[in-house]
């Protein structure tokens, strides 16, 4: 059985390769952004995956895939729920940034 470290390293390599493959297949995707359903941040489409109707950025794909590989989570919904505070923080930062722009 693989150690946690081995699983994490393997998943990091797999997820990074997915990102590189996406860029190789469609170099323009590096400029395409979307709002990740897990972390709530604007992220590059490269390396993102849609699970169960949720689109996750490459960073969140790593979290999800590592969780699946370690049998810590069973569905992407668990990742979405666990990351709600991060999404709220991202939303608050967007609001603060908009207020700063309006005040200048």
Number of C-alpha atoms within 10 A of each C-alpha: 5 8 9 12 9 11 17 19 12 14 20 19 13 14 21 17 13 17 20 15 14 18 16 13 10 11 13 12 15 16 10 12 14 15 16 24 20 26 24 21 19 14 20 18 23 25 24 22 18 13 13 9 10 14 19 28 28 22 17 23 23 21 18 25 19 21 20 14 15 14 9 11 15 12 13 24 16 14 20 21 11 13 16 15 14 15 20 13 14 16 15 12 13 13 12 12 12 11 11 10 9 8 7 5
